Amino acid sequence: MKRLLTLFSACLLCVHFASTQGKDILTSLQKDVPGQGKVTIHQEARIAALVGSEAAPVSADGSRVIKKAGYRIQVYAGNNTRAAKNAAHAVGARVKQLFPELPVYTTFNPPRWLCRAGDFSTIEEADAVMRQMRVVGDFKAVSIVREQINIPVE
């Protein structure tokens, strides 16, 4: 009998969640239910607008992006010295100068400084740009690496 009652309660709970799934969760939380406590939420309207929405995270430059698996072109990998940091930034600036449409990512991934360029969904796209970089001749060792990429949301 206890199991039947527990199963019945679980079914009612599932039905309740299924019926409120499409509703605004903030409204359902603040609903006045007799015999239960009252929830009051104080927040900015901007936060309320984001709750339940499928908003994309905001990148460093202020645009909205979605992260996904993809490919980038690694144009520099150094060690953890100040000279390697300066070289990584210099290579990044050179890539930006020659290929202004490519996003450039200069990061410190212990124990080395890396400079990677592009956000490519397929390895073929990355390979085509990598071949163009090799033709320029300014970059010693370029290679394609698998990494989380940023896809802009419009």
N, C-alpha and C positions, 0 to 999 in steps of 0.2 A: 504494500500500500504506500509506503514511504517513497519507493522508487517511482511509482506511478504519479504521485503528487509532485516529486522533483522533476520528472519528465514533463508534466503538464505545466509547471512553472517555467521551465526552460523554453517550452514552446511559446508561452505567452510573452516571455521576454523577447524572443526572436521576432514575433509578430509586431511587438511594440517598436523594436529597433527598425524593422523593415518599413513600418508606416511612417516613422519620423526621419527616415534617411534622406528624403527629398526636402525636408523642411530645414529652415535655418536653425542651426544648433544653438546659437545664442538665445534665440526666442524660446526654444524648447527648454533650455536650462532655467530661464527666468519665469516660466509658467507657474502660476499659483496653483498648487495641488493641495487640497485639504488633507490634513494629517501629516504633511511633510514640511520640511523647512523651506524657506524662501531664499533663492539665490539672486543676488544683485551684482551685476557686472558693471564696473566703471572703467571705460577705456575710450580711446580716441576713435573717431569715425573711420579713420584710415585702417586701423587694426580690424575693426568689425567688417570692413569691406574685403579684407584679405582672408578672413576665416571662411573656410569651405571653398574658396576659389582655387583654381589651379594656376596661381600666379607663379611665374618663373623667377628664380633668384636674380638679384641685380648684380652685375659684374662691377669691376673697379671703375670703369668709365661711365657707369650709370645706365647702361643698356641692359635689357633683360635677356638672359641666356638660359639654355637648357644644356645640361651636361650629358654626354653620352660617350660610348666607346668609339674610338676612331684612331687617326694617325696624325703625327706631326713629323716635321723634318728636323732632325738634330743637326745643328750647324756648328756647335762648339761644346766641348766637354773639357773642363780643366780640373785643377785640384782645389784645395780650400784656402789658397793664399789670396792676398789683396790683388796681386798681379792677375790672377785668374779671374777674379771678379771684374776688374777693369777690362780685361780682354773679352769676357762674356758680354759686357755692356757695349763694347766697341763693335763686336761682331753683330750684335742685335741692331745697333744703329746702322751698320752697313747693309744688313738685310732690309731694313726699313727703307733705306735710301734706294736700293736697287729694285725692291719688290714692295711698293707702298701699299698694295692691296692685302698683303699678308699680315696677320697679327703675329707679333713677336713676344715670346715668353722667356725672360731671363730669370732663372730661379737658382736657389741654392738647395740642392738635394744632397745632404751629407753623404760622403765627404767631398763633393765636387760642385762646381758651378756649371750650369747648363744653359744653353741658349737654343731654344726650339722655335720653329716658325710654322704657322698654318694651322688650320682646323679642317682636316680632310675626313670625309665619311668613308672613302674607299682607298685602298692602297694604290690603285691605279691613278687617282687624282694626285696623291702625294708623289708618286713616281714621276709624273709628268713635270711637276714643279721642281723636283729634285734634279732632274736632268737639265732644266734651265739654269739652276744654280751651279751645276758642274761646268756648264758652258762658260759662264761668267769667269770662273777661275779664281775668284777671291776667297773661296772657302776650301780649306784643306781636306777635311773629311766630313762629308755629309752622309747621313743615313736616315732611314725611316724608322720611327719608333711608335709602338702602340701606346696610346695614352687617352685619358679622358679629354674630350674636346668640348668647346663651347659652340653651340648652335644658336644664333641670334633669333629671338622671338619678336615678331612684328606686331 
